[in-house]
């Protein structure tokens, strides 16, 4: 393993960017190398290690899919297990596990996750299934990502196994793979191992806010670490993986998502076929990539939304598969720190006028010394907003719209924050401005439609 070529790249990225913690591992032919970088919590400064437990967000899905492939008839109507699931158009009988696993059911996605109001009872998934009675199916011939579909799958799995969803996946997938600490139940995460989420800018732990609710457990709430994830990668269920890795629908998003299988996105990198999944929730990001023919896998876990997990995964694969620089290594080496970081730090320590002056000074440097795209500001604010902690980012939102009044993204985030704060008129005005600046801004249009 040529990990000596990888670790300095990751260390350099962590040192020069706004990062809380990061964990990276490579598995090849059963051999594992892994390292933690940064901290679990910016307040305590406890370091990340390979044993640190992260919320995996949508990287949860391949684990759920593995259990579903083993236990359910993939082509039977999902209503065989979920009699409470109905749709406004009466087409619930068309929804099958195969379609849900491949995101071809036509079921829309979730727009509000309710992290601020977690549902913790054993009936949370059943209540969610009932809540879809006003929904209708959309296009069933194309790929359309739906977290809601995985909540239905999780409920069906629990019914098929006669236990809770979390216990069903533990028994069917986690325990056989010796993933003893891994869990879909946040309360079961050992406190001494848990990574905290970080949102806002400068990065901060958002108090008691956390992306967890049993209502969305199947799509989002697996907690695990490098040690146990690598154990799972090193000894895959070959029969289940073969079924899951067959393409169902074209997606057209290289390199990772050229097509969709059952629970895995199918792609290729440097000539090698890949199975992968990404995860992104407030305060956490993740990427897992398998290269089955090379018995190789990569895991990237982060406890902030400011880490390009895909670029780090590419760099790890450059090292593991080829042994020379490729796209991922180049992306890490040339990655500039978003200008949102130093501007937000100045705002927090020296106020608005100083922050504006810092922005003017830093953005005028040639060649650019910072990434000037809006994406850095967006990464800095959306997680706190989704957690309903708008108070953490209002100063930066106001600064962003002052600095970039022609930014559709800035007005979209502002409109969303106003909406959650209960200021419908201000939300509508901000979202309409975003839509005027970019008529194809679907997020702004959704805000207006909700008001």
JODA-V482517 format. One record per residue. N is the residue number from 1. PHI is phi in degrees with one decimal (999 if undefined). NEAR is the number of other C-alpha atoms within 10 Angstrom. Layout:
# JODA-V482517
n & phi & near
N & PHI & NEAR
N & PHI & NEAR
This chain:
# JODA-V482517
n & phi & near
1 & 999 & 15
2 & -102.0 & 15
3 & -64.9 & 16
4 & -59.9 & 9
5 & -81.9 & 18
6 & -90.9 & 20
7 & -59.5 & 17
8 & -61.6 & 11
9 & -63.9 & 17
10 & -68.3 & 21
11 & -59.0 & 14
12 & -63.3 & 12
13 & -63.5 & 21
14 & -60.9 & 17
15 & -69.5 & 11
16 & -107.8 & 11
17 & -126.3 & 16
18 & -88.4 & 22
19 & -130.6 & 22
20 & -86.1 & 30
21 & -132.9 & 30
22 & -154.1 & 31
23 & -132.5 & 26
24 & -134.8 & 28
25 & -141.5 & 24
26 & -129.4 & 27
27 & -115.4 & 23
28 & -146.3 & 19
29 & 52.5 & 12
30 & 83.5 & 14
31 & -87.5 & 13
32 & -120.9 & 19
33 & -125.5 & 17
34 & -152.2 & 20
35 & -151.7 & 17
36 & -105.0 & 23
37 & -134.7 & 21
38 & 71.7 & 21
39 & -128.1 & 23
40 & -73.5 & 27
41 & -152.3 & 21
42 & -67.6 & 18
43 & -82.2 & 10
44 & -88.6 & 8
45 & 62.6 & 12
46 & -66.6 & 15
47 & -72.7 & 17
48 & -77.5 & 25
49 & -128.8 & 22
50 & -61.1 & 19
51 & -89.9 & 18
52 & -62.3 & 25
53 & -93.3 & 30
54 & -113.9 & 30
55 & -72.2 & 36
56 & -95.2 & 29
57 & 53.1 & 27
58 & -73.5 & 24
59 & -65.7 & 25
60 & -61.4 & 24
61 & -62.1 & 26
62 & -59.8 & 22
63 & -71.0 & 21
64 & -63.5 & 27
65 & -61.4 & 29
66 & -59.2 & 22
67 & -65.8 & 21
68 & -63.2 & 25
69 & -60.3 & 20
70 & -76.2 & 14
71 & -111.0 & 14
72 & -113.7 & 18
73 & -72.6 & 14
74 & -69.6 & 16
75 & -110.4 & 12
76 & -81.6 & 15
77 & -56.9 & 17
78 & -63.4 & 25
79 & -66.1 & 17
80 & -58.7 & 14
81 & -104.1 & 18
82 & -125.0 & 17
83 & -64.1 & 12
84 & -80.2 & 15
85 & -84.7 & 20
86 & -134.1 & 20
87 & -125.5 & 19
88 & -64.4 & 12
89 & -91.3 & 11
90 & 71.0 & 12
91 & -101.9 & 11
92 & -60.7 & 20
93 & -67.5 & 14
94 & -79.5 & 16
95 & -86.0 & 21
96 & -122.1 & 22
97 & -62.1 & 25
98 & -60.2 & 26
99 & -67.5 & 23
100 & -68.2 & 26
101 & -63.5 & 28
102 & -100.4 & 26
103 & 58.9 & 29
104 & -123.3 & 24
105 & -79.5 & 26
106 & 84.3 & 22
107 & -74.1 & 25
108 & -64.7 & 19
109 & -95.9 & 13
110 & -77.1 & 12
111 & -108.3 & 9
112 & -132.6 & 8
113 & -88.8 & 16
114 & 68.3 & 16
115 & -58.6 & 19
116 & -75.0 & 16
117 & -135.6 & 12
118 & -64.3 & 17
119 & -96.0 & 18
120 & -114.6 & 14
121 & -83.2 & 11
122 & -64.8 & 14
123 & -95.9 & 13
124 & -60.0 & 18
125 & -71.4 & 27
126 & -64.8 & 19
127 & -62.2 & 15
128 & -63.8 & 20
129 & -58.1 & 21
130 & -64.8 & 15
131 & -69.0 & 14
132 & -89.1 & 17
133 & -64.4 & 16
134 & -94.4 & 10
135 & -84.5 & 14
136 & -130.7 & 16
137 & -73.0 & 17
138 & -104.7 & 13
139 & -65.4 & 12
140 & -98.6 & 15
141 & -100.9 & 12
142 & -127.5 & 16
143 & -71.6 & 20
144 & -148.5 & 18
145 & -59.4 & 18
146 & -140.5 & 20
147 & -64.5 & 22
148 & -56.7 & 22
149 & -60.6 & 27
150 & -74.3 & 25
151 & -65.7 & 26
152 & -65.2 & 26
153 & -60.8 & 28
154 & -62.1 & 27
155 & -66.9 & 27
156 & -62.3 & 24
157 & -61.4 & 25
158 & -63.5 & 19
159 & -68.6 & 16
160 & -64.5 & 16
161 & -101.2 & 16
162 & 68.3 & 11
163 & -152.4 & 15
164 & -69.8 & 17
165 & -56.8 & 27
166 & -62.1 & 22
167 & -71.1 & 18
168 & -62.6 & 21
169 & -71.0 & 26
170 & -61.2 & 22
171 & -69.2 & 15
172 & -85.1 & 18
173 & -123.9 & 20
174 & -70.4 & 21
175 & -62.6 & 15
176 & -60.6 & 11
177 & -92.0 & 19
178 & 58.2 & 14
179 & -93.6 & 19
180 & -72.2 & 12
181 & -89.2 & 17
182 & -63.9 & 23
183 & -160.5 & 22
184 & -90.0 & 25
185 & -101.4 & 18
186 & -59.7 & 20
187 & -63.1 & 8
188 & -93.2 & 11
189 & -75.5 & 20
190 & -58.6 & 12
191 & -58.4 & 11
192 & -74.8 & 9
193 & -113.9 & 19
194 & -75.7 & 20
195 & -84.2 & 27
196 & -90.7 & 26
197 & -74.5 & 30
198 & -129.3 & 30
199 & -133.1 & 29
200 & 73.5 & 31
201 & -158.5 & 25
202 & -59.3 & 21
203 & -58.6 & 23
204 & -144.5 & 19
205 & -78.5 & 21
206 & -81.5 & 20
207 & 60.9 & 10
208 & -85.2 & 7
209 & -70.0 & 18
210 & -158.9 & 22
211 & -77.4 & 23
212 & -147.1 & 27
213 & -162.1 & 23
214 & -71.0 & 25
215 & -61.0 & 27
216 & -123.0 & 26
217 & -60.8 & 26
218 & -63.4 & 30
219 & -83.6 & 27
220 & -147.3 & 26
221 & -109.4 & 27
222 & -64.5 & 27
223 & -114.1 & 23
224 & -157.2 & 25
225 & -138.3 & 27
226 & -60.0 & 27
227 & -58.0 & 18
228 & -80.2 & 20
229 & -64.3 & 21
230 & -68.5 & 23
231 & -61.8 & 17
232 & -67.6 & 18
233 & -64.7 & 25
234 & -70.0 & 20
235 & -134.7 & 12
236 & -72.7 & 13
237 & -79.6 & 13
238 & -61.2 & 10
239 & -66.0 & 11
240 & -65.7 & 16
241 & -64.1 & 19
242 & -63.9 & 11
243 & -65.9 & 14
244 & -71.9 & 25
245 & -92.6 & 19
246 & -82.8 & 15
247 & -67.3 & 18
248 & -110.4 & 20
249 & -148.4 & 18
250 & -76.4 & 15
251 & -115.4 & 18
252 & 78.9 & 13
253 & -125.7 & 12
254 & -69.5 & 12
255 & -88.1 & 16
256 & -85.6 & 23
257 & -118.6 & 20
258 & -75.3 & 17
259 & -150.3 & 23
260 & -119.1 & 27
261 & -98.4 & 21
262 & -104.3 & 29
263 & 88.6 & 28
264 & -121.4 & 30
265 & -84.8 & 26
266 & -108.6 & 30
267 & -155.8 & 24
268 & -155.0 & 16
269 & -142.8 & 17
270 & 52.9 & 14
271 & 87.1 & 7
272 & -108.0 & 14
273 & -70.6 & 16
274 & -124.7 & 26
275 & -116.2 & 25
276 & -152.5 & 23
277 & -155.0 & 22
278 & -109.9 & 23
279 & -144.1 & 21
280 & -151.2 & 21
281 & -132.3 & 24
282 & -53.0 & 28
283 & 85.9 & 32
284 & -143.0 & 28
285 & -145.9 & 28
286 & -155.0 & 30
287 & -150.4 & 25
288 & -125.8 & 24
289 & -132.7 & 26
290 & -112.5 & 24
291 & -121.8 & 22
292 & -56.0 & 18
293 & -65.4 & 9
294 & -103.5 & 14
295 & 48.2 & 16
296 & -129.3 & 22
297 & -149.8 & 29
298 & -133.2 & 29
299 & -128.5 & 27
300 & -129.9 & 28
301 & -126.8 & 28
302 & -142.8 & 35
303 & -113.2 & 33
304 & -157.3 & 29
305 & -96.7 & 29
306 & -112.0 & 28
307 & -113.2 & 24
308 & -78.9 & 17
309 & -58.1 & 23
310 & -67.7 & 22
311 & -64.6 & 19
312 & -67.0 & 24
313 & -63.3 & 23
314 & -61.3 & 24
315 & -62.1 & 26
316 & -63.9 & 31
317 & -70.3 & 29
318 & -53.9 & 22
319 & -72.2 & 21
320 & -74.1 & 22
321 & -94.2 & 18
322 & -116.4 & 12
323 & 83.1 & 15
324 & -141.2 & 13
325 & -61.9 & 16
326 & -141.4 & 17
327 & -59.5 & 15
328 & -65.7 & 18
329 & -60.3 & 24
330 & -62.6 & 14
331 & -62.4 & 16
332 & -68.7 & 18
333 & -67.0 & 14
334 & -100.7 & 9
335 & -65.4 & 16
336 & -97.4 & 16
337 & -65.8 & 18
338 & -58.8 & 22
339 & -65.6 & 22
340 & -57.6 & 26
341 & -62.6 & 22
342 & -64.7 & 20
343 & -66.7 & 25
344 & -65.7 & 28
345 & -61.5 & 16
346 & -65.4 & 20
347 & -59.4 & 21
348 & -69.3 & 16
349 & -97.5 & 10
350 & -129.2 & 11
351 & 96.1 & 13
352 & -63.9 & 18
353 & -62.2 & 12
354 & -66.9 & 15
355 & -66.0 & 22
356 & -63.9 & 19
357 & -64.5 & 13
358 & -63.7 & 19
359 & -61.8 & 19
360 & -60.2 & 13
361 & -68.0 & 10
362 & -72.0 & 17
363 & -77.0 & 16
364 & -89.7 & 11
365 & -68.8 & 10
366 & -125.2 & 7
367 & -68.7 & 7
368 & -55.0 & 12
369 & -98.6 & 14
370 & -137.6 & 17
371 & -76.8 & 16
372 & -95.0 & 17
373 & -67.6 & 11
374 & -65.8 & 17
375 & -57.2 & 15
376 & -63.2 & 19
377 & -66.4 & 25
378 & -62.8 & 20
379 & -59.8 & 21
380 & -74.0 & 28
381 & -116.2 & 26
382 & -66.1 & 24
383 & -62.9 & 26
384 & -64.4 & 27
385 & -64.6 & 24
386 & -63.2 & 20
387 & -81.1 & 25
388 & 65.3 & 20
389 & -107.5 & 22
390 & -62.3 & 22
391 & -59.9 & 12
392 & -74.0 & 20
393 & -127.6 & 23
394 & -58.2 & 18
395 & -56.9 & 15
396 & -72.3 & 23
397 & -60.8 & 21
398 & -64.0 & 15
399 & -63.6 & 20
400 & -60.3 & 24
401 & -70.1 & 17
402 & -68.2 & 13
403 & -72.3 & 15
404 & -132.6 & 14
405 & -64.1 & 15
406 & -97.8 & 15
407 & -89.6 & 17
408 & -63.2 & 24
409 & -63.5 & 25
410 & -62.4 & 27
411 & -73.7 & 27
412 & -64.0 & 26
413 & -62.4 & 26
414 & -65.0 & 27
415 & -63.4 & 28
416 & -62.1 & 28
417 & -63.2 & 27
418 & -62.0 & 22
419 & -58.8 & 21
420 & -67.6 & 16
421 & -80.8 & 16
422 & 85.9 & 11
423 & -104.4 & 14
424 & -61.9 & 18
425 & -64.4 & 13
426 & -65.8 & 17
427 & -63.8 & 26
428 & -64.3 & 23
429 & -62.8 & 16
430 & -65.5 & 26
431 & -66.3 & 30
432 & -65.9 & 21
433 & -64.8 & 21
434 & -60.7 & 28
435 & -71.2 & 21
436 & -64.7 & 14
437 & -70.0 & 16
438 & -143.0 & 15
439 & -60.7 & 13
440 & -97.9 & 11
441 & -77.6 & 16
442 & -66.1 & 13
443 & -62.8 & 17
444 & -63.7 & 27
445 & -62.5 & 17
446 & -65.9 & 13
447 & -60.0 & 20
448 & -61.3 & 20
449 & -67.5 & 9
450 & -83.1 & 9
451 & -90.8 & 11
